[in-house]
Amino acid sequence: MRYKIYLTRLLRLAVFVLPVILAVYHCDPAAQAYARSQEHPSKLLDTQPAALAALINSAQWKQIQIFWSKLNACRSRPDRCTMGEYFAVLDAKKSAQLYKELEQIITGLERLEKDRKISSSTKEILQNVLRDRLDYFSGVKPEDVLSQEIPLYVTRRLHIIDLERNIDALQKLHQTKKNISKVQKLLGAVQTRVNMLIAFYRLPQGMCLNASDERMVRALITDLVKNS
C-alpha cells in the first residue's frame, strides 16, 4: 500500500518537475552551446537554406567580410598581457575610422532585417560580435559599459580573446597550407567559442534563440572565420 502511495507521489512530482527541467535545458544558453558545439563545423554551411547562400553573396555581406579582415589585420602586443595581448592595439584615428565603418555595416544589417533576409536576433548578434572585437582592439574597458552588464561583458571579452587567438592561429596555418587536421581542430575550437558568445549575447534579453536563426548566425560567423 505504501509503495503505491510513494509511486503516486513520485509520478505527480514528475509531472510538475520534468517540464521545468526540459524548459530550463531548452532555454539554457550554456547547455545549448555545449550540445551544438558537438556538430562538426564543416556541416554548417552544407545544411543551410538557399537564403543563406544568397545572403553570403550579397553586397552587404561582402562589406562585413572586408570589415572582418581589417579587424584580423590588428596585430597582438605581448607587452599588453594585463588586459590581453590585443587590447588597445589600434590608435585613436584608425579606431574612429573603423567605428564609422561599423555604423554603416549596422545600417546595412538593419536594411537586411527590414527586407526580412535576416531576423532581429541574427542582426543583433552579428553586430555585437563585430562591436566587441572592435571595442577590444580600441581599448574599451569593462568598467566603461553599464555597471549591470559588466560581469557578462567580462566573460564575453574572455571569449573574444580566445577567438582572436584562434583566428591568428588559423591565419598562420593557411599561410603555410599545411596541417589540415590542425585547421579542422581549430575550426572546431572556433565553433565552440562562437556558440558560447551567442549564448552570452542573448542572456541579457533572457530569450531562447530560434533554432533556425542560431544555425544561420553560427554559419555566417564560421564563414567569416574560414575566409579570414
VEXFI-109131 format. One record per residue: x, y, z of N, C-alpha, C in turn; residue in one letter; residue number from 1. Coordinates in pm, whole numbers. Layout:
BEGIN
n_u	n_v	n_w	ca_u	ca_v	ca_w	c_u	c_v	c_w	residuo	num
X	Y	Z	X	Y	Z	X	Y	Z	A	NUM $
...
//
This chain:
BEGIN
n_u	n_v	n_w	ca_u	ca_v	ca_w	c_u	c_v	c_w	residuo	num
83	-121	0	0	0	0	87	126	0	M	1 $
189	124	90	278	240	96	352	259	-37	R	2 $
387	146	-98	457	151	-226	374	226	-329	Y	3 $
244	197	-333	155	264	-428	145	413	-398	K	4 $
142	448	-268	133	590	-229	259	664	-275	I	5 $
376	604	-247	502	667	-287	512	681	-438	Y	6 $
467	574	-508	471	577	-654	382	687	-709	L	7 $
262	703	-650	169	808	-694	229	946	-673	T	8 $
293	966	-555	355	1095	-525	470	1124	-621	R	9 $
547	1020	-652	659	1037	-742	612	1076	-883	L	10 $
505	1012	-928	450	1043	-1060	398	1186	-1065	L	11 $
330	1228	-956	278	1366	-951	393	1466	-954	R	12 $
500	1434	-880	615	1523	-878	679	1533	-1015	L	13 $
687	1418	-1083	746	1416	-1216	668	1501	-1315	A	14 $
536	1501	-1301	450	1579	-1391	484	1727	-1383	V	15 $
518	1774	-1262	549	1916	-1244	696	1948	-1271	F	16 $
786	1856	-1231	929	1885	-1239	986	1866	-1379	V	17 $
946	1759	-1449	1003	1730	-1580	987	1844	-1681	L	18 $
868	1903	-1694	854	2015	-1789	945	2131	-1756	P	19 $
967	2154	-1624	1054	2264	-1583	1198	2236	-1624	V	20 $
1242	2110	-1597	1379	2072	-1633	1401	2085	-1783	I	21 $
1305	2035	-1861	1317	2041	-2006	1317	2185	-2056	L	22 $
1232	2267	-1994	1226	2408	-2036	1355	2481	-2005	A	23 $
1412	2452	-1886	1537	2516	-1848	1648	2476	-1942	V	24 $
1654	2344	-1974	1758	2299	-2065	1741	2362	-2203	Y	25 $
1615	2371	-2247	1589	2427	-2380	1630	2573	-2388	H	26 $
1613	2647	-2277	1643	2790	-2278	1779	2822	-2219	C	27 $
1848	2720	-2166	1977	2745	-2105	2082	2761	-2213	D	28 $
2139	2881	-2229	2236	2906	-2334	2358	2815	-2325	P	29 $
2409	2794	-2203	2529	2712	-2188	2503	2568	-2231	A	30 $
2386	2515	-2193	2352	2378	-2230	2337	2366	-2381	A	31 $
2270	2464	-2441	2253	2461	-2587	2387	2476	-2657	Q	32 $
2473	2564	-2604	2603	2587	-2666	2687	2460	-2665	A	33 $
2686	2391	-2550	2764	2268	-2542	2711	2163	-2639	Y	34 $
2579	2147	-2642	2520	2046	-2730	2551	2074	-2876	A	35 $
2542	2201	-2915	2564	2235	-3056	2712	2240	-3093	R	36 $
2799	2250	-2989	2942	2252	-3018	2991	2117	-3067	S	37 $
2907	2014	-3047	2946	1880	-3091	2929	1863	-3242	Q	38 $
2858	1954	-3307	2842	1946	-3452	2972	1985	-3521	E	39 $
3008	1910	-3622	3129	1940	-3696	3107	2068	-3777	H	40 $
3201	2166	-3768	3180	2294	-3837	3163	2283	-3987	P	41 $
3221	2179	-4049	3210	2168	-4195	3069	2138	-4240	S	42 $
2982	2092	-4148	2845	2057	-4186	2752	2179	-4187	K	43 $
2796	2287	-4125	2707	2401	-4107	2661	2463	-4237	L	44 $
2756	2495	-4323	2721	2565	-4446	2648	2474	-4545	L	45 $
2668	2342	-4531	2607	2249	-4625	2459	2226	-4597	D	46 $
2414	2259	-4475	2277	2226	-4438	2188	2349	-4430	T	47 $
2237	2463	-4479	2160	2586	-4471	2073	2604	-4595	Q	48 $
1963	2677	-4581	1874	2701	-4695	1937	2794	-4799	P	49 $
1871	2804	-4912	1921	2889	-5020	1933	3034	-4977	A	50 $
1850	3073	-4879	1854	3211	-4831	1991	3247	-4774	A	51 $
2056	3150	-4712	2188	3174	-4655	2290	3199	-4766	L	52 $
2286	3118	-4870	2378	3135	-4983	2358	3272	-5047	A	53 $
2233	3313	-5059	2203	3444	-5118	2259	3556	-5032	A	54 $
2248	3538	-4899	2297	3640	-4807	2450	3650	-4814	L	55 $
2517	3536	-4817	2663	3535	-4821	2715	3598	-4950	I	56 $
2636	3591	-5056	2677	3650	-5184	2631	3794	-5202	N	57 $
2568	3849	-5100	2514	3985	-5110	2623	4091	-5090	S	58 $
2593	4213	-5136	2688	4324	-5122	2711	4357	-4975	A	59 $
2604	4348	-4895	2617	4378	-4752	2713	4282	-4684	Q	60 $
2705	4153	-4722	2794	4056	-4659	2939	4076	-4702	W	61 $
2960	4116	-4826	3095	4145	-4874	3155	4259	-4791	K	62 $
3071	4355	-4757	3117	4468	-4676	3159	4419	-4536	Q	63 $
3082	4326	-4481	3115	4270	-4349	3245	4190	-4357	I	64 $
3263	4115	-4465	3386	4036	-4482	3509	4127	-4487	Q	65 $
3496	4239	-4556	3608	4334	-4564	3638	4392	-4426	I	66 $
3533	4429	-4353	3550	4484	-4219	3615	4381	-4127	F	67 $
3569	4255	-4137	3624	4147	-4055	3774	4129	-4083	W	68 $
3811	4139	-4210	3951	4125	-4250	4036	4239	-4192	S	69 $
3978	4358	-4186	4051	4471	-4128	4076	4447	-3979	K	70 $
3980	4388	-3912	3999	4355	-3771	4105	4246	-3755	L	71 $
4103	4150	-3847	4202	4043	-3843	4345	4096	-3857	N	72 $
4356	4210	-3926	4489	4268	-3950	4549	4330	-3825	A	73 $
4470	4346	-3721	4520	4401	-3595	4615	4300	-3530	C	74 $
4736	4341	-3506	4837	4250	-3452	4842	4253	-3300	R	75 $
4874	4141	-3242	4881	4132	-3096	5003	4206	-3044	S	76 $
4992	4250	-2918	5102	4317	-2850	5129	4244	-2719	R	77 $
5230	4157	-2716	5257	4078	-2595	5280	4162	-2471	P	78 $
5323	4288	-2488	5351	4373	-2373	5223	4421	-2305	D	79 $
5105	4387	-2363	4978	4433	-2305	4899	4315	-2249	R	80 $
4968	4222	-2188	4904	4100	-2141	4812	4120	-2022	C	81 $
4821	4232	-1952	4733	4256	-1838	4587	4252	-1882	T	82 $
4556	4314	-1995	4419	4315	-2048	4407	4226	-2172	M	83 $
4509	4144	-2195	4510	4061	-2315	4598	4124	-2421	G	84 $
4660	4042	-2504	4761	4091	-2598	4705	4169	-2716	E	85 $
4572	4175	-2728	4511	4251	-2839	4447	4381	-2791	Y	86 $
4459	4407	-2663	4391	4523	-2605	4455	4654	-2650	F	87 $
4370	4746	-2700	4412	4881	-2738	4527	4881	-2839	A	88 $
4523	4791	-2937	4629	4788	-3038	4604	4890	-3150	V	89 $
4483	4946	-3154	4451	5045	-3256	4476	5186	-3203	L	90 $
4529	5273	-3289	4542	5413	-3247	4406	5481	-3262	D	91 $
4392	5598	-3204	4263	5668	-3199	4206	5695	-3338	A	92 $
4292	5734	-3433	4245	5767	-3568	4189	5644	-3638	K	93 $
4263	5534	-3635	4218	5411	-3700	4092	5357	-3634	K	94 $
4087	5366	-3502	3970	5319	-3427	3845	5397	-3468	S	95 $
3858	5531	-3474	3744	5615	-3512	3695	5583	-3653	A	96 $
3789	5556	-3742	3754	5522	-3880	3675	5390	-3886	Q	97 $
3719	5292	-3809	3653	5162	-3809	3515	5169	-3743	L	98 $
3500	5255	-3643	3368	5272	-3581	3269	5333	-3680	Y	99 $
3318	5423	-3764	3231	5480	-3868	3189	5372	-3967	K	100 $
3284	5286	-4004	3252	5177	-4096	3154	5080	-4032	E	101 $
3170	5057	-3902	3079	4967	-3830	2936	5021	-3833	L	102 $
2921	5151	-3818	2787	5210	-3822	2723	5189	-3960	E	103 $
2802	5197	-4065	2750	5170	-4200	2708	5024	-4215	Q	104 $
2785	4936	-4154	2752	4793	-4158	2622	4767	-4083	I	105 $
2607	4830	-3969	2485	4813	-3889	2364	4862	-3968	I	106 $
2382	4973	-4040	2274	5024	-4125	2238	4921	-4232	T	107 $
2340	4856	-4289	2316	4752	-4388	2244	4633	-4329	G	108 $
2280	4595	-4206	2214	4484	-4138	2067	4517	-4109	L	109 $
2043	4643	-4074	1905	4686	-4049	1823	4680	-4178	E	110 $
1888	4710	-4289	1820	4702	-4419	1785	4556	-4452	R	111 $
1878	4466	-4421	1853	4323	-4443	1738	4274	-4354	L	112 $
1735	4326	-4232	1625	4289	-4141	1491	4341	-4194	E	113 $
1492	4464	-4243	1371	4523	-4297	1321	4445	-4418	K	114 $
1415	4395	-4497	1379	4315	-4616	1350	4169	-4580	D	115 $
1355	4140	-4451	1328	4005	-4398	1426	3899	-4450	R	116 $
1549	3943	-4471	1652	3849	-4512	1725	3791	-4391	K	117 $
1721	3865	-4280	1772	3815	-4153	1674	3857	-4044	I	118 $
1679	3786	-3931	1591	3820	-3819	1656	3927	-3732	S	119 $
1578	3983	-3643	1630	4083	-3549	1739	4023	-3461	S	120 $
1720	3898	-3418	1819	3832	-3332	1950	3812	-3406	S	121 $
1942	3769	-3531	2062	3749	-3612	2137	3880	-3629	T	122 $
2064	3986	-3657	2126	4118	-3673	2196	4161	-3545	K	123 $
2129	4145	-3431	2185	4186	-3302	2314	4112	-3271	E	124 $
2313	3981	-3290	2431	3901	-3256	2548	3934	-3347	I	125 $
2522	3950	-3477	2630	3983	-3571	2694	4117	-3536	L	126 $
2610	4216	-3509	2668	4347	-3480	2737	4347	-3344	Q	127 $
2692	4263	-3251	2758	4252	-3120	2897	4191	-3134	N	128 $
2909	4086	-3217	3039	4024	-3238	3137	4125	-3298	V	129 $
3091	4198	-3400	3177	4297	-3465	3216	4410	-3368	L	130 $
3118	4456	-3291	3145	4566	-3198	3237	4521	-3085	R	131 $
3217	4401	-3035	3302	4351	-2926	3448	4338	-2970	D	132 $
3468	4291	-3094	3605	4282	-3145	3668	4421	-3155	R	133 $
3592	4515	-3213	3645	4650	-3229	3666	4719	-3094	L	134 $
3574	4700	-3001	3590	4757	-2866	3719	4710	-2802	D	135 $
3748	4582	-2817	3868	4525	-2755	3994	4583	-2818	Y	136 $
3997	4589	-2951	4113	4645	-3020	4129	4794	-2991	F	137 $
4017	4860	-2959	4020	5005	-2936	4048	5042	-2791	S	138 $
4052	4942	-2704	4085	4969	-2564	3966	5002	-2475	G	139 $
3846	4961	-2514	3729	4982	-2427	3740	4887	-2308	V	140 $
3729	4941	-2188	3741	4860	-2066	3602	4818	-2017	K	141 $
3594	4707	-1945	3465	4660	-1892	3394	4766	-1809	P	142 $
3472	4845	-1733	3409	4947	-1648	3350	5062	-1728	E	143 $
3378	5065	-1860	3322	5170	-1945	3178	5140	-1987	D	144 $
3132	5017	-1964	2995	4981	-2000	2905	4996	-1879	V	145 $
2773	4976	-1899	2679	4987	-1788	2715	4888	-1678	L	146 $
2706	4931	-1553	2751	4851	-1439	2686	4713	-1433	S	147 $
2554	4706	-1466	2484	4578	-1457	2527	4480	-1565	Q	148 $
2596	4531	-1667	2639	4445	-1777	2785	4401	-1763	E	149 $
2856	4453	-1664	3000	4426	-1651	3033	4277	-1641	I	150 $
2967	4199	-1553	3002	4056	-1543	2991	3983	-1676	P	151 $
2880	4006	-1749	2863	3941	-1879	2965	3993	-1980	L	152 $
2994	4122	-1974	3089	4182	-2067	3228	4123	-2047	Y	153 $
3267	4105	-1920	3398	4047	-1890	3407	3905	-1945	V	154 $
3301	3826	-1927	3301	3688	-1977	3307	3687	-2129	T	155 $
3230	3775	-2193	3234	3784	-2339	3373	3824	-2387	R	156 $
3437	3914	-2314	3571	3960	-2352	3670	3843	-2350	R	157 $
3658	3756	-2251	3746	3639	-2243	3727	3548	-2365	L	158 $
3601	3532	-2407	3574	3451	-2526	3626	3520	-2653	H	159 $
3617	3653	-2657	3669	3729	-2770	3821	3712	-2780	I	160 $
3889	3717	-2665	4035	3698	-2664	4072	3561	-2721	I	161 $
4001	3458	-2676	4028	3323	-2726	3997	3313	-2876	D	162 $
3890	3381	-2918	3855	3380	-3061	3966	3444	-3143	L	163 $
4021	3556	-3095	4130	3624	-3167	4251	3532	-3178	E	164 $
4281	3459	-3072	4396	3368	-3076	4372	3256	-3177	R	165 $
4249	3206	-3181	4216	3101	-3278	4228	3153	-3421	N	166 $
4179	3276	-3444	4186	3336	-3578	4332	3355	-3621	I	167 $
4415	3404	-3530	4557	3422	-3562	4623	3289	-3597	D	168 $
4591	3186	-3519	4649	3054	-3543	4604	2999	-3679	A	169 $
4476	3022	-3712	4424	2977	-3842	4494	3049	-3957	L	170 $
4515	3178	-3942	4581	3254	-4048	4722	3201	-4073	Q	171 $
4791	3167	-3967	4928	3115	-3982	4926	2980	-4053	K	172 $
4828	2895	-4019	4818	2764	-4083	4780	2778	-4230	L	173 $
4692	2876	-4260	4653	2898	-4400	4772	2944	-4483	H	174 $
4859	3022	-4422	4977	3073	-4494	5073	2960	-4531	Q	175 $
5085	2863	-4441	5176	2751	-4468	5111	2644	-4556	T	176 $
4976	2646	-4562	4899	2550	-4640	4930	2404	-4600	K	177 $
4951	2386	-4472	4980	2254	-4418	4890	2227	-4297	K	178 $
4905	2107	-4243	4836	2070	-4120	4684	2086	-4130	N	179 $
4624	2017	-4226	4479	2024	-4244	4406	1979	-4118	I	180 $
4460	1877	-4051	4396	1828	-3929	4396	1935	-3820	S	181 $
4504	2015	-3814	4510	2124	-3717	4410	2233	-3751	K	182 $
4392	2257	-3881	4293	2357	-3924	4153	2315	-3878	V	183 $
4121	2186	-3900	3990	2136	-3859	3972	2144	-3708	Q	184 $
4079	2115	-3636	4073	2122	-3489	4049	2265	-3444	K	185 $
4118	2359	-3507	4100	2500	-3472	3960	2549	-3508	L	186 $
3908	2504	-3622	3772	2542	-3661	3671	2490	-3558	L	187 $
3698	2372	-3506	3612	2318	-3401	3617	2404	-3276	G	188 $
3738	2451	-3240	3755	2538	-3124	3683	2671	-3146	A	189 $
3694	2723	-3269	3625	2848	-3303	3474	2831	-3290	V	190 $
3424	2716	-3338	3281	2691	-3332	3230	2689	-3189	Q	191 $
3307	2625	-3100	3270	2622	-2959	3269	2763	-2901	T	192 $
3369	2844	-2938	3377	2980	-2888	3259	3063	-2939	R	193 $
3225	3046	-3066	3111	3118	-3122	2982	3079	-3051	V	194 $
2966	2950	-3023	2847	2904	-2952	2833	2972	-2817	N	195 $
2944	2984	-2745	2940	3047	-2613	2911	3196	-2624	M	196 $
2968	3261	-2726	2940	3403	-2746	2792	3426	-2773	L	197 $
2734	3343	-2860	2591	3353	-2890	2511	3339	-2762	I	198 $
2552	3244	-2677	2482	3221	-2551	2485	3346	-2464	A	199 $
2602	3407	-2453	2613	3524	-2365	2551	3649	-2426	F	200 $
2544	3657	-2559	2478	3773	-2620	2329	3772	-2591	Y	201 $
2268	3655	-2580	2124	3651	-2562	2084	3640	-2415	R	202 $
2182	3623	-2326	2150	3614	-2184	2082	3740	-2128	L	203 $
2132	3862	-2160	2068	3982	-2104	1921	3993	-2140	P	204 $
1884	3947	-2260	1743	3955	-2301	1662	3838	-2245	Q	205 $
1731	3737	-2192	1663	3620	-2137	1578	3549	-2238	G	206 $
1622	3543	-2364	1540	3483	-2468	1600	3351	-2517	M	207 $
1516	3268	-2575	1562	3147	-2640	1569	3176	-2789	C	208 $
1689	3167	-2845	1706	3198	-2987	1643	3088	-3072	L	209 $
1571	3132	-3173	1512	3038	-3269	1623	2951	-3327	N	210 $
1597	2819	-3333	1700	2724	-3378	1750	2756	-3518	A	211 $
1660	2795	-3607	1698	2829	-3743	1788	2952	-3747	S	212 $
1751	3053	-3667	1831	3175	-3660	1970	3145	-3603	D	213 $
1973	3059	-3502	2101	3026	-3440	2194	2956	-3538	E	214 $
2139	2864	-3614	2220	2794	-3713	2273	2892	-3818	R	215 $
2190	2989	-3855	2233	3087	-3954	2346	3173	-3898	M	216 $
2333	3219	-3773	2438	3301	-3712	2568	3223	-3706	V	217 $
2560	3100	-3662	2680	3018	-3650	2744	2996	-3787	R	218 $
2663	2972	-3887	2716	2951	-4022	2780	3078	-4077	A	219 $
2717	3193	-4052	2770	3319	-4103	2905	3352	-4039	L	220 $
2914	3336	-3907	3040	3366	-3839	3148	3266	-3879	I	221 $
3107	3140	-3896	3202	3039	-3942	3254	3075	-4080	T	222 $
3167	3128	-4167	3208	3170	-4300	3312	3281	-4290	D	223 $
3291	3376	-4199	3386	3485	-4180	3522	3433	-4136	L	224 $
3519	3341	-4040	3644	3288	-3985	3718	3204	-4090	V	225 $
3644	3118	-4160	3707	3029	-4257	3769	3107	-4373	K	226 $
3713	3223	-4405	3764	3303	-4516	3852	3418	-4471	N	227 $
3899	3408	-4347	3984	3515	-4294	4117	3520	-4369	S	228 $
//
